[in-house]
């Protein structure tokens, strides 16, 4: 469980400090793979802590970032993953 909290902390750091969510191709599964985290367990912990899953958290970060850019520059920015 201790390792899981380390992954949780790293997830937070990657979003808050490294702005990993800006990469529109980045989703929770890819992020977990990149850091070697157990996707389902980490997603469950994130849900327990925040009330939403990892992909939803990433989406919230993108939405807030877009709103901030739109407010600052008056333009529309989209981080929609291609697929």
Secondary structure, 3 states (H helix, E strand, C coil): CHHHHHHHHHHHHHHHCCCHHHCCCCCHHHHHHHHCCCHHHHHHHHHHHHCCCHHHHHHHHHHHHHHHHHHHHCCCCCCCCCC
